């Protein structure tokens, strides 16, 4: 493990230990966090019941013959529904819708009994139908979809679309002896069951946690009645409605968010942060030093071997000094006299490739004795140097180089 990694681990453990020690004195709380998303509530939650009343205006091919203000009719509904999420819901209910239009008296498919209501206008009879039937809507909360769910929001805009079916009732009339209309009351028109599709928007205002007041604007497409001329049989007519109403919310009304722990901040963290920053700085400095050390070139230690002061070489089986050798000895003696505090060693050598041990030992002794004699003659004190012999080869390069082993070496003592 790297030193920097180890130091970082120690600092982290120390910091965590400090936080744990402080958290023992401060209680950890758990709260709902909307940023983590929302959970679906249980099936028993988020149910509602709705009641509404309003009015609608009917548009069919013959309605241009009737005043707009004379075509408004009452409407109302009651629903039971459920929100499955903050965005998607559904409702099932019963809708009452009355339509007022005009009928062509010359159309053989028209209901003859309903054409006498309020007399003939512009060559058409005014008529009234009442529709009652089940309806089903799928609902989308646009406010929560676009702005996100927010508990306690006052205003919500909801869009919906659905379909249903109506049983149709009409006001029937009969003629007396003088062909005057006689009101027979409302009756069920068995052959005039119609389908509807619908869509709208709900502007809802929360007046409490349980109650909403709303304005519902709705369009309904309805199968046209069998009272229009030509090809208008069972063509789609249109109805535009406006409702006001109230919704009551049952059981749990809000949505649960995931529960997350909230750990309290350690008190007075500045000293810990300062120590951590100092540790980080120290780790960075150590890493720089380590990098510089690893990148530094390795300096090879050069061991200097001290060469002998002089080496005198001899021919084979010779121990006598020549005039040149004596001159070398005198020069070495002068160096020794100039450095009276330095000790020297004089070593006699002979090669082991020729002769025998007895001859070679005698040659070594005679050679070193001759050099020693020259030093004493030159005035070098006997205590300043040591005369010795060595039974090994001076140069171990093989018999080919045996002449290099016949010598006397003069060197400083260690």
Secondary structure by P-SEA (a helix, b strand, c coil): ccaaaaaaaaaaaaaaaaaaaaaaabbbbbbbbcccbbbbcccccccccccccccccccccccccccccccbbbbcccccccccccccccccbbbbbbbbbcccccccccccccccccccccccccbbbbbbbbbbbbbbccccccccccccccbbbbbbccccccccccbbbbbccccccccccccccccccccccccccccccccccccccccccbbbbbcccccccccccccbbbbbbcccbbbbbccccccccbbbbbbcccccaaaaaaaaaaaaaaaaaaaaaaaaaaabbbbbbbbbbbcccbbbbbccccccccaaaaaaaaaaaaaaaacccbbbbbbbbbbcccccaaaaaaaaaaaaaaaaaaaaaaccccccccccccccccccccccccccccbbbbbbcc
